[in-house]
Amino acid sequence: MSKTRIAIGVTFCLFCTAAGWAQDDIKAIFLDKCSVCHGEDGVGKTAKGKKLKVKDIHVTVKTESEEDMIKIATEGKGKDMDGFGKDYKAAQIKGLVQYYRSLAK
């Protein structure tokens, strides 16, 4: 086996591992920061979610674009949802929104 093939194989394995870690990190952030209101399943049936009238992701995904949700997650929404733009990188916020939207599938 050539050194080039080995290098490509090792690079591919490292990339896949990093992608897996990144997804785990996004899920961990969601569970820590977002699930309090939105619920682990995105349905929003937590005590705080019910109080704030958080919409089910199955409804939200039909009415809010990914871009709109990224803006909300970055800047916040009203007095009840703080923005996370100062706490997380743009790629992390995008990942959070994509993870949240995936709960509707």
Secondary structure, DSSP 4 states (H G I P E B T S, - for coil): --HHHHHHHHHHHHHHHHHHHHHHHHHHHIIIIIHHHH-TTSS--SHHHHHHTPPPHHHHHHHS-HHHHHHHHHHEETTTEE--TTTS-HHHHHHHHHHHHHTT-
